[in-house]
Amino acid sequence: MIDISINAELNGISEDEAIRLLNEICTATLVFEQRSGNVGVSIVDDAVIQRINAEFREKNQATDVLSFPSYDGSSYDVTDAYLGDIAISIDRAVAQAKEYGHSLQRELAFLAVHGMLHLLGYDHEAGDAQKGESIMFSKQEEILTNLGYKR
């Protein structure tokens, strides 16, 4: 089950469309990774994501997406029914969609896949960052391309 909450203005897409898109992306990522589980996804504004980032990561700045896996990083349980939570900043998504020249829907899809892969144990910032980044980013692009969300 994908539990979605929208706590921000969506800047031109409907709440129903955002929910459909996030359900599609999260489910497709689980299928791609041959996993199952429950996930919470929240769409928030920059002020909220900045507070979350400051509180949990000690980085007092807005960011585009945050993931909070239910595992502790050392004992990943592939059978865990609750995978964790994702927070996506709609403000960052709008700005990045403009910057990269694609739709807001494509940017939200990208951020949701990115967050989901973090919940599933991928980390482009740890260990051999170049290898982890390459694996994670290639999976992101494959999932998005399979669903028709191209750059």
Backbone as a chain_set.jsonl record, in Angstrom:
{"seq": "MIDISINAELNGISEDEAIRLLNEICTATLVFEQRSGNVGVSIVDDAVIQRINAEFREKNQATDVLSFPSYDGSSYDVTDAYLGDIAISIDRAVAQAKEYGHSLQRELAFLAVHGMLHLLGYDHEAGDAQKGESIMFSKQEEILTNLGYKR", "coords": {"N": [[0.836, -1.176, 0.0], [0.496, 2.189, -0.828], [0.701, 5.084, 0.84], [-0.373, 8.284, 0.498], [0.125, 11.697, 1.113], [-0.795, 15.04, 0.601], [0.38, 18.098, 1.15], [0.654, 20.68, 0.181], [0.49, 23.311, -2.317], [-0.03, 22.252, -5.619], [0.837, 23.373, -7.99], [-0.366, 23.416, -10.684], [-0.985, 20.753, -11.369], [-3.494, 18.318, -10.738], [-4.695, 17.107, -7.557], [-5.635, 14.487, -7.691], [-4.302, 13.573, -10.004], [-1.633, 13.751, -9.137], [-1.637, 11.877, -7.061], [-2.257, 9.536, -8.505], [0.015, 9.39, -10.18], [2.132, 9.133, -8.281], [1.409, 6.724, -7.018], [1.614, 5.011, -9.245], [4.38, 5.226, -9.866], [5.699, 4.441, -7.465], [4.707, 1.834, -7.15], [5.598, 0.661, -9.571], [8.359, 0.79, -9.165], [8.691, -0.952, -7.007], [7.849, -3.349, -8.255], [9.781, -3.539, -10.31], [12.051, -3.951, -8.77], [11.392, -6.342, -7.699], [10.029, -6.515, -5.244], [7.972, -5.979, -2.343], [5.832, -4.043, -0.224], [4.916, -1.467, 2.132], [4.587, 2.075, 1.839], [5.027, 5.477, 2.778], [4.269, 8.566, 1.335], [4.831, 11.988, 1.131], [3.885, 15.12, -0.123], [5.27, 18.198, 0.116], [6.008, 21.68, 0.959], [8.854, 23.92, 0.417], [9.516, 25.077, 2.921], [8.639, 23.215, 4.825], [10.088, 20.881, 4.119], [12.636, 21.818, 4.553], [12.649, 22.162, 7.347], [12.371, 19.462, 8.122], [14.713, 18.393, 7.012], [16.637, 19.81, 8.474], [16.087, 18.921, 11.071], [16.441, 16.071, 10.963], [18.708, 15.557, 9.423], [20.496, 17.478, 9.993], [20.94, 19.572, 8.232], [20.299, 22.63, 7.367], [18.545, 23.462, 5.137], [16.476, 23.655, 2.209], [15.589, 20.799, 0.271], [15.216, 18.49, -2.49], [14.122, 15.857, -2.246], [13.559, 13.596, 0.415], [14.33, 10.586, 2.083], [13.288, 8.138, 4.37], [14.18, 5.317, 5.465], [12.798, 2.327, 6.912], [14.566, 0.597, 8.004], [17.691, 0.263, 9.817], [20.028, 0.662, 8.45], [22.098, -1.093, 8.869], [21.08, -3.603, 9.197], [19.346, -4.686, 6.983], [16.171, -5.705, 6.233], [14.711, -7.67, 3.997], [12.135, -8.527, 3.996], [10.573, -6.727, 5.259], [7.528, -5.217, 5.885], [6.795, -2.525, 6.087], [8.344, -0.105, 4.406], [9.224, 2.539, 4.672], [9.353, 6.191, 4.664], [8.822, 8.911, 2.379], [9.568, 12.238, 1.544], [8.697, 14.83, -0.579], [9.591, 17.852, -2.051], [7.479, 20.102, -3.464], [8.062, 22.641, -4.359], [10.819, 22.532, -5.03], [10.62, 20.562, -6.98], [9.112, 21.86, -8.999], [10.903, 23.957, -9.684], [13.147, 22.467, -10.56], [12.059, 21.009, -12.687], [11.625, 23.071, -14.517], [14.288, 23.933, -14.807], [15.509, 21.638, -15.953], [14.014, 21.36, -18.2], [11.751, 19.733, -18.542], [8.541, 18.145, -17.863], [6.522, 18.841, -14.921], [5.341, 16.552, -13.951], [7.134, 14.564, -14.827], [9.359, 15.247, -13.302], [8.403, 14.9, -10.669], [7.96, 12.149, -10.833], [10.604, 11.245, -11.186], [11.741, 12.056, -8.698], [10.208, 10.531, -6.933], [10.898, 7.87, -7.693], [13.621, 7.975, -7.084], [13.527, 8.39, -4.288], [12.199, 6.008, -3.561], [14.085, 4.038, -4.31], [16.093, 4.601, -2.469], [14.713, 3.828, -0.136], [14.709, 1.144, -0.592], [17.258, 0.394, -0.114], [19.36, 1.345, -1.704], [22.126, 3.53, -2.108], [23.567, 6.343, -3.153], [25.439, 7.922, -2.003], [27.111, 6.683, -0.212], [29.931, 4.619, 0.711], [31.486, 3.281, -2.103], [30.923, 5.738, -3.891], [30.764, 6.438, -6.614], [30.235, 4.004, -7.933], [27.872, 3.19, -6.628], [26.228, 5.361, -7.248], [26.112, 5.156, -10.032], [24.786, 2.67, -10.399], [22.337, 3.135, -9.059], [21.338, 5.427, -10.439], [21.136, 4.425, -13.057], [19.153, 2.499, -12.721], [17.022, 4.171, -11.962], [16.601, 5.642, -14.356], [15.912, 3.558, -16.104], [13.492, 2.585, -14.991], [11.883, 4.914, -15.168], [11.926, 5.354, -17.969], [10.693, 2.989, -18.869], [8.117, 3.536, -18.069], [7.47, 5.673, -19.605], [8.315, 8.223, -18.902], [10.291, 10.293, -20.028], [13.252, 12.287, -20.434]], "CA": [[0.0, 0.0, 0.0], [1.198, 3.468, -0.907], [-0.086, 6.102, 1.542], [0.085, 9.564, -0.035], [-0.485, 12.91, 1.659], [-0.389, 16.236, -0.141], [0.281, 19.222, 2.07], [1.196, 21.862, -0.503], [-0.11, 23.614, -3.617], [0.622, 21.385, -6.6], [1.339, 24.15, -9.129], [-0.854, 23.108, -12.02], [-1.518, 19.407, -11.552], [-4.534, 18.055, -9.753], [-4.345, 16.173, -6.487], [-5.887, 13.133, -8.206], [-3.211, 13.222, -10.914], [-0.426, 13.534, -8.332], [-1.801, 10.595, -6.36], [-2.145, 8.478, -9.508], [1.405, 9.336, -10.597], [2.962, 8.598, -7.192], [1.072, 5.306, -6.899], [2.19, 4.326, -10.402], [5.837, 5.197, -9.758], [6.119, 3.624, -6.318], [4.381, 0.441, -7.46], [6.507, 0.211, -10.63], [9.688, 0.601, -8.577], [8.636, -2.208, -6.249], [7.797, -4.451, -9.223], [11.091, -3.582, -10.951], [12.998, -4.508, -7.804], [10.808, -7.598, -7.222], [9.797, -6.317, -3.816], [6.651, -5.507, -1.938], [5.908, -3.31, 1.024], [4.13, -0.25, 2.287], [5.393, 3.287, 1.78], [4.341, 6.746, 2.965], [4.821, 9.636, 0.51], [4.243, 13.295, 1.415], [4.282, 16.268, -0.943], [5.32, 19.345, 1.023], [6.68, 22.834, 0.376], [10.257, 24.08, 0.827], [9.646, 25.368, 4.355], [8.474, 21.965, 5.581], [11.208, 19.965, 3.867], [13.807, 22.401, 5.209], [12.563, 21.793, 8.774], [12.649, 18.021, 8.234], [16.134, 18.219, 6.705], [17.399, 20.336, 9.619], [15.873, 18.071, 12.247], [16.915, 14.695, 10.832], [19.996, 15.45, 8.736], [21.294, 18.613, 10.436], [21.211, 20.425, 7.074], [19.228, 23.621, 7.438], [18.255, 23.955, 3.794], [15.493, 22.882, 1.465], [16.112, 19.808, -0.672], [14.125, 18.033, -3.344], [13.491, 14.633, -1.75], [14.157, 12.932, 1.578], [13.837, 9.229, 2.319], [13.513, 7.65, 5.724], [13.935, 3.876, 5.475], [12.421, 1.754, 8.203], [15.695, -0.17, 8.53], [18.705, 1.126, 10.439], [21.213, 0.774, 7.61], [23.038, -2.186, 9.081], [20.384, -4.888, 9.142], [18.253, -4.506, 6.041], [15.281, -6.86, 6.219], [13.992, -7.621, 2.724], [10.735, -8.908, 4.184], [9.905, -5.671, 6.017], [6.288, -4.777, 5.24], [6.797, -1.069, 5.998], [9.665, 0.261, 3.898], [9.619, 3.85, 5.167], [8.655, 7.397, 4.225], [9.458, 9.807, 1.421], [9.03, 13.598, 1.479], [9.083, 15.485, -1.824], [9.286, 19.281, -2.084], [6.863, 20.542, -4.715], [8.782, 23.84, -4.8], [12.044, 22.067, -5.7], [10.203, 19.831, -8.188], [8.748, 22.857, -10.001], [12.131, 24.632, -10.118], [13.998, 21.522, -11.289], [11.404, 20.711, -13.965], [11.958, 24.209, -15.4], [15.734, 23.91, -15.062], [15.85, 20.522, -16.836], [13.214, 21.442, -19.411], [10.741, 18.692, -18.7], [7.285, 18.407, -17.157], [6.465, 18.647, -13.479], [5.026, 15.135, -13.731], [8.371, 13.799, -14.981], [10.228, 15.538, -12.157], [7.833, 14.195, -9.517], [8.23, 10.727, -11.05], [12.021, 11.038, -10.889], [11.979, 12.178, -7.253], [9.581, 9.381, -6.274], [11.756, 6.704, -7.942], [14.846, 8.186, -6.311], [13.188, 8.112, -2.898], [11.894, 4.582, -3.414], [15.325, 3.254, -4.346], [16.727, 4.765, -1.157], [13.997, 2.976, 0.819], [15.04, -0.25, -0.902], [18.636, 0.116, 0.279], [20.366, 1.949, -2.575], [22.673, 4.774, -1.562], [24.588, 6.891, -4.043], [26.341, 8.779, -1.23], [27.907, 5.898, 0.742], [30.893, 3.664, 0.18], [31.99, 3.624, -3.432], [29.847, 6.618, -4.366], [30.633, 6.407, -8.066], [29.578, 2.754, -8.296], [26.505, 3.254, -6.121], [25.514, 6.37, -8.023], [25.899, 4.617, -11.364], [23.754, 1.636, -10.307], [21.065, 3.754, -8.684], [20.852, 6.309, -11.492], [20.721, 3.635, -14.213], [17.854, 1.913, -12.371], [16.037, 5.251, -12.041], [16.308, 5.937, -15.756], [15.213, 2.418, -16.702], [12.115, 2.593, -14.483], [11.187, 6.062, -15.762], [11.776, 5.115, -19.398], [9.67, 1.942, -19.025], [6.791, 4.141, -17.831], [7.265, 6.757, -20.553], [8.735, 9.511, -18.353], [11.6, 10.567, -20.596], [13.732, 13.667, -20.328]], "C": [[0.885, 1.245, 0.0], [0.276, 4.503, -0.273], [0.465, 7.468, 1.15], [-0.644, 10.7, 0.655], [0.087, 14.109, 0.909], [-0.687, 17.441, 0.731], [0.873, 20.488, 1.478], [0.401, 22.089, -1.783], [0.674, 22.861, -4.691], [1.039, 22.081, -7.888], [0.935, 23.595, -10.489], [-1.264, 21.676, -12.276], [-2.527, 19.151, -10.447], [-4.036, 17.081, -8.695], [-4.552, 14.735, -6.959], [-4.759, 12.674, -9.129], [-1.93, 12.936, -10.143], [-0.496, 12.194, -7.61], [-1.642, 9.433, -7.33], [-0.686, 8.28, -9.911], [2.278, 8.695, -9.516], [2.675, 7.124, -6.946], [1.722, 4.495, -8.014], [3.696, 4.155, -10.232], [6.304, 4.289, -8.623], [5.861, 2.143, -6.584], [5.332, -0.112, -8.514], [7.915, -0.033, -10.089], [9.734, -0.693, -7.775], [8.633, -3.413, -7.19], [9.157, -4.629, -9.886], [12.116, -4.263, -10.047], [12.53, -5.844, -7.213], [10.643, -7.589, -5.708], [8.341, -5.975, -3.582], [6.84, -4.754, -0.634], [5.06, -2.067, 0.983], [5.058, 0.948, 2.39], [4.498, 4.482, 2.07], [5.039, 7.811, 2.137], [4.084, 10.922, 0.844], [4.794, 14.323, 0.441], [4.161, 17.488, -0.04], [5.953, 20.528, 0.297], [8.106, 22.937, 0.918], [10.425, 24.313, 2.323], [9.561, 24.093, 5.184], [9.66, 21.04, 5.363], [12.494, 20.497, 4.479], [13.803, 22.055, 6.696], [12.898, 20.317, 8.992], [14.141, 17.766, 8.026], [17.01, 18.693, 7.866], [17.289, 19.404, 10.815], [16.546, 16.71, 12.124], [18.285, 14.545, 10.187], [20.953, 16.568, 9.121], [21.782, 19.456, 9.268], [20.053, 21.399, 6.973], [19.01, 24.277, 6.068], [17.191, 23.073, 3.157], [16.222, 21.911, 0.55], [14.939, 19.265, -1.464], [13.397, 16.808, -2.797], [14.284, 14.097, -0.556], [13.52, 11.565, 1.723], [14.222, 8.796, 3.718], [13.177, 6.165, 5.776], [13.579, 3.376, 6.869], [13.545, 0.913, 8.798], [16.771, 0.786, 9.026], [19.986, 1.264, 9.619], [22.196, -0.356, 7.78], [22.373, -3.551, 8.989], [19.136, -4.766, 8.278], [17.447, -5.791, 5.958], [14.428, -6.799, 4.958], [12.532, -8.034, 2.852], [9.943, -7.838, 4.928], [8.687, -5.162, 5.254], [6.228, -3.257, 5.118], [8.189, -0.617, 5.63], [10.15, 1.609, 4.393], [8.806, 4.965, 4.546], [9.518, 8.211, 3.274], [8.772, 11.165, 1.542], [9.588, 14.249, 0.22], [8.671, 16.953, -1.737], [8.715, 19.652, -3.443], [7.577, 21.783, -5.248], [10.059, 23.475, -5.562], [11.68, 21.358, -6.996], [9.852, 20.798, -9.314], [10.005, 23.529, -10.56], [13.008, 23.713, -10.966], [13.375, 21.132, -12.628], [11.71, 21.828, -14.969], [13.429, 24.171, -15.792], [16.106, 22.832, -16.079], [15.01, 20.479, -18.104], [12.257, 20.288, -19.631], [9.532, 19.003, -17.816], [7.433, 18.214, -15.651], [6.173, 17.184, -13.157], [6.288, 14.281, -13.83], [9.298, 14.029, -13.786], [9.709, 14.857, -10.893], [8.086, 12.69, -9.629], [9.683, 10.405, -10.712], [12.281, 11.058, -9.386], [11.373, 11.011, -6.49], [10.412, 8.114, -6.475], [13.023, 6.801, -7.095], [14.604, 7.855, -4.83], [12.919, 6.643, -2.648], [13.165, 3.739, -3.41], [16.113, 3.411, -3.057], [16.041, 3.882, -0.118], [14.351, 1.506, 0.629], [16.518, -0.566, -0.686], [19.714, 0.681, -0.616], [20.827, 3.278, -1.976], [23.805, 5.253, -2.444], [25.601, 7.748, -3.3], [27.281, 7.994, -0.321], [28.881, 4.977, 0.014], [31.504, 4.141, -1.119], [30.908, 4.439, -4.132], [29.668, 6.531, -5.873], [29.91, 5.145, -8.514], [28.118, 2.777, -7.858], [25.656, 4.228, -6.91], [25.156, 5.82, -9.396], [24.772, 3.573, -11.359], [22.399, 2.273, -10.04], [20.497, 4.587, -9.823], [20.445, 5.526, -12.742], [19.384, 2.951, -13.946], [16.749, 2.966, -12.462], [15.622, 5.493, -13.48], [15.558, 4.793, -16.423], [13.748, 2.381, -16.263], [11.322, 3.719, -15.14], [10.943, 5.862, -17.253], [10.702, 4.063, -19.658], [8.266, 2.501, -18.877], [6.514, 5.326, -18.753], [7.614, 8.141, -20.029], [10.16, 9.799, -18.802], [11.97, 12.019, -20.407], [13.396, 14.432, -21.562]], "O": [[1.876, 1.333, 0.725], [-0.809, 4.769, -0.79], [1.622, 7.781, 1.43], [-1.869, 10.685, 0.774], [1.283, 14.179, 0.625], [-1.842, 17.762, 1.011], [1.513, 21.274, 2.177], [-0.274, 21.186, -2.277], [1.905, 22.841, -4.667], [1.55, 21.425, -8.796], [1.785, 23.336, -11.342], [-1.849, 21.397, -13.323], [-2.42, 19.705, -9.353], [-3.083, 16.334, -8.912], [-3.737, 13.861, -6.662], [-4.311, 11.53, -9.049], [-1.216, 11.984, -10.457], [0.493, 11.462, -7.56], [-0.969, 8.451, -7.016], [-0.202, 7.15, -9.977], [3.077, 7.806, -9.813], [3.599, 6.351, -6.693], [2.303, 3.438, -7.772], [4.226, 3.062, -10.432], [7.201, 3.466, -8.807], [6.702, 1.297, -6.276], [5.823, -1.232, -8.375], [8.588, -0.971, -10.519], [10.706, -1.444, -7.857], [9.339, -4.391, -6.945], [9.639, -5.755, -10.011], [12.942, -5.051, -10.508], [13.187, -6.407, -6.337], [11.053, -8.511, -5.002], [7.585, -5.717, -4.519], [7.902, -4.829, -0.016], [4.554, -1.669, -0.065], [6.155, 0.865, 2.942], [3.339, 4.505, 1.656], [6.259, 7.956, 2.215], [2.854, 10.953, 0.843], [6.0, 14.395, 0.205], [3.092, 17.777, 0.498], [6.385, 20.397, -0.848], [8.516, 22.146, 1.767], [11.369, 23.805, 2.928], [10.323, 23.912, 6.134], [10.185, 20.472, 6.321], [13.355, 19.715, 4.883], [14.842, 21.693, 7.248], [13.617, 19.966, 9.928], [14.756, 17.01, 8.778], [18.007, 18.051, 8.2], [18.281, 19.13, 11.492], [17.161, 16.24, 13.081], [18.954, 13.529, 10.376], [22.086, 16.613, 8.641], [22.891, 19.991, 9.296], [18.958, 21.035, 6.545], [19.257, 25.468, 5.876], [17.027, 21.907, 3.516], [17.341, 22.177, 0.11], [13.786, 19.551, -1.141], [12.171, 16.734, -2.881], [15.514, 14.144, -0.532], [12.317, 11.403, 1.513], [15.33, 9.053, 4.187], [12.048, 5.786, 6.087], [14.011, 3.94, 7.874], [13.487, 0.551, 9.973], [16.763, 1.971, 8.696], [20.931, 1.919, 10.058], [23.051, -0.562, 6.919], [23.043, -4.55, 8.729], [18.014, -4.747, 8.783], [17.991, -6.85, 5.646], [13.524, -5.971, 4.859], [11.77, -7.897, 1.895], [8.758, -8.028, 5.199], [8.805, -4.726, 4.109], [5.669, -2.743, 4.149], [9.115, -0.725, 6.433], [11.356, 1.819, 4.527], [7.734, 4.744, 3.983], [10.747, 8.207, 3.345], [7.547, 11.242, 1.631], [10.794, 14.224, -0.022], [7.531, 17.261, -1.39], [9.396, 19.527, -4.461], [7.687, 21.958, -6.461], [10.342, 24.045, -6.615], [12.36, 21.533, -8.008], [10.249, 20.584, -10.46], [10.153, 23.654, -11.775], [13.553, 24.143, -11.983], [14.097, 20.944, -13.607], [12.016, 21.559, -16.13], [13.775, 24.353, -16.959], [16.922, 23.074, -16.967], [15.259, 19.659, -18.988], [11.983, 19.906, -20.769], [9.515, 20.01, -17.108], [8.336, 17.525, -15.176], [6.706, 16.642, -12.189], [6.495, 13.38, -13.018], [9.948, 13.095, -13.317], [10.494, 14.296, -10.128], [8.391, 12.034, -8.633], [9.965, 9.416, -10.035], [12.963, 10.179, -8.86], [11.952, 10.546, -5.508], [10.614, 7.358, -5.524], [13.441, 5.827, -6.47], [15.383, 7.133, -4.209], [13.358, 6.09, -1.64], [13.303, 2.827, -2.595], [16.739, 2.456, -2.597], [16.715, 3.253, 0.697], [14.299, 0.719, 1.574], [16.981, -1.654, -1.028], [20.896, 0.513, -0.316], [20.037, 4.04, -1.419], [24.876, 4.646, -2.482], [26.539, 8.255, -3.915], [28.172, 8.587, 0.287], [28.674, 4.611, -1.142], [31.981, 5.271, -1.218], [30.085, 3.897, -4.869], [28.539, 6.548, -6.362], [29.051, 5.212, -9.394], [27.23, 2.423, -8.633], [24.493, 3.95, -7.205], [24.034, 5.997, -9.869], [23.901, 3.6, -12.229], [21.422, 1.975, -10.728], [19.314, 4.474, -10.146], [19.5, 5.921, -13.425], [18.563, 2.836, -14.855], [15.666, 2.69, -12.979], [14.432, 5.544, -13.79], [14.658, 5.034, -17.228], [12.861, 2.166, -17.09], [10.208, 3.498, -15.616], [9.859, 6.172, -17.747], [9.887, 4.223, -20.567], [7.327, 1.996, -19.492], [5.437, 5.92, -18.69], [7.247, 9.14, -20.648], [11.115, 9.58, -18.057], [11.103, 12.877, -20.24], [13.719, 15.616, -21.662]]}, "num_chains": 1, "name": "protein.A"}
